[in-house]
Amino acid sequence: MSKIYKLDLLIAIYIFCIVAAEMMGTKTFPLTNFSWMHLNASVAILFIPLIYSINDIIIEVYGKERARSVIRSGLVVIVLIIIFSAIATTLPPSTRFAGTEPAYDTIFHASLRISAASLTAFIIAQIADIYIFSRLKEKMKNHALWFRNNVSNIVALFLDTIIFMLLAYYSFDKPFSDNWAFIMSLVIPYWLIKCAMPVLDTPFVYAGVWWLKKDKPAKAAK
């Protein structure tokens, strides 16, 4: 398979993960129900670590500028999803569809605040992931891919989680201490769960880099 087609396929998976996380991420499922500990997570948690791992694969093989280009494409996709969801849920339903319109709106009409929080967190975390991975790549002279992948992902996932939770759930009618305690109760378990996934994805990163480099001319990515 040509290296161009391989990269196209990897980008297609990246875009799929973004679309699936945005469109289906409103569903939550139980993670644990042990004694006093009751933790739930969005189904989007299954896609987010993969998004960051694909970033690292592209940086490792093609360089950070190519990764930035892919991220910009992802941002365009998120913005278009938000815009089209707003339009689609605003249009009046046909007579045949009227009965299912409330369910349709409930699923696809995400609040502006949640959408804005998701978009903001995504932008900042993705930029941080590229910066940290690229800097470590330079400092470590292309060695220890597993370390660079996990460090950049763990930091980026923390930023993604705390920024989203702050923007989405901060209540301005409550004192800062109450808000902080509530938000951190969400951030810490959610972030720790996310962090476990990049560790599990490390073999995927190595396999992805090997797969792309097979047909790529021997030239260092910048």
N, C-alpha and C positions, 0 to 999 in steps of 0.2 A: 504494500500500500504506500502511495506517495506520501512524503512528509507533509505536503500541503493538505492532503485529505485527512491525515492524522490530526493535524492542528485544528482543522475545521470540525472534525468529530469531537475533539476535546472541548472546543468552544461551544458546540451544540449541547453537550452534556452540562456545561457551565450555565448556559442560558436556561436549560430545562430546570436545573436546580433552583435558579432564581424565580422562575415562573411558578414552579410547584410550591416553593416556600411562601410566595406572596399570595397565591390563589387558594392554597389549602392549609396555610399555617394557622388559621383561626381555630382549628380543632385541637383540643388538648387531650392527652391520655395520661393515665396514672403511671408514675414511675415506681413509687413504693407506698405501701400502706402498712408500715410497721409501727405498732404501738402509737406514740404521739407524733410520729413522723409521717406526714402526708405530702408527698411531692408530685406535682404534675408538670408536664411539659408540652409545648406545641409540637405538632408533627414536623414543623420546619427544622427542628433540632437535628433531624436525620440528614438534612441537606446542607446546613450551614458549614460544618467542618469540611465537607467535600469541596465546597466553593473555595475555601482558603487553600486547600491542598492543590487544587487545579491551578490557582494563582502561582503557587510555589513551583509547580512543574514547568509552567510557561516561563517564569523568571529564570529558572535553572538552565533551560535550553535556549530560549530566545531573547532573554534580557528583560529588564524592568520596563522599558518603553513599550514593548509588545504587551506586557501584562497590563499596563495602564490603559492601552487601547481597548483591551478586552473588558476591563472594568467600566470604561466609559460606555461601551455597548450595553453592559448590564444595567447601568444607571438609566440609559434611554429606555430599556425594556420596562423597568420599574415605573418610570414616569408615565409611559404609555399605558401600562396596566391600570394605574390610578385614574388617568384621564378617561380611558374607555369604560372602566367600571362605573365612574360617575355618570357618564353619558347613558350607558346601557340601563342603569337602574332608574334613571330619570325619565326615559321614554315610556309612554303609556303602553300597557300590554294589549294584545289582541284579545278578543272575546274568549278564544280557546285557551289562552295562556293566563287569563285573569285569576284563575283559581290557585295557580302556583306562583303568582307574582310575589306575595309576601315572603315565601321561602327563598325565592331567587334573590330578592333584595337583602334578606338577612345574611345570606352566604356571601354575596359579592359586593355589597355596599359597605366596605370597611370605613370606619370613621376617618376624617381628615387628620385628626391628631395621631392616630395609630399609624397611618400611612406615612405621615411626615416624620414620625419618630423612627420608623423602619428605614426610610430613605436616608435620613441624617446619620443614623448609626452605621448603615452600610457604607456610606461614602468615607467616613472617618476611619472606620476599622479597616477597610480595604487599602486605603492610603498607608495606614500604619503597617499593615502586613507587608506590603511591597517595600517600604522603607527599611524595616527591620531585617527582612530576609536579604535584601540587597546589600545592606551594610555588613551583615554577618558573612555573606558570601565573599565580599571583598577582604574583610579582616581574616577570614579563615582560609582564603585562597582556594575556594571551591571544595574544601574538605568538610566532612561531618554533615552531610545533607540532612540526616535524621535530626540532628541538634538544631540546625537552622530552621527546618520545617516546623518543629514543635515549639521552639521559642517564639517565632514570629506568629504562629497560629494562636498560642495561648494568650499572648499579649493582645492581639487583635480581637480575639473572642471576648476578652474581658472588656475592652473598650466598646465593642458592639453591644454586649449585654447591659453594661451600666448606663450607657447613653440611651439605649432604647427604653430601659425601665424608668429612668429619670424623666424622659420626655413624655412617655406614655402614661405613667401612673402617679407622677408627683401631683399632690392635691394642695392647691394654694389656700384652701380654707383650713388647713391643719398646720400645726407648728412644725418647724424643720426637724426636730428630734423624732417626732412621730413618723414623718415621711421617710427619714433616713433609715429608721429601724425597719419599716415595712419594705422599703425598696431593697435593702441589703438582704432581707430574708428571702427575697426573690432572686437577687443577683448571685449570691454565693453558691447555693445548690445548683442553680441553672448553669453557672459558669463552670463549676467543677465537672458537671456532666458533659458539657461541651468539650472541656479539656481532655477528657478521656478518649473522645472520638478521634482527634488528630493523631494520638498515639497509635490507635488501632489503624488509622489510615496511612501510617508511615510506609508500610510495604507497598501500598498503592502509589505513593509518591515516587519511590524508587523504580517501580515497574513502569510508571508513566514516563519518567525521564529516560529510562533505557529504551522504551518503545519509540519515543520521538527521536532520540539520538541515533537510532539504527541507520536511518536514511539521511541524516543531516550531515552536511559537510563539516569537517573538523575545523571549526572556527569558534573562538571563545565568544560567548554572549556578553554584551556590555550592558 
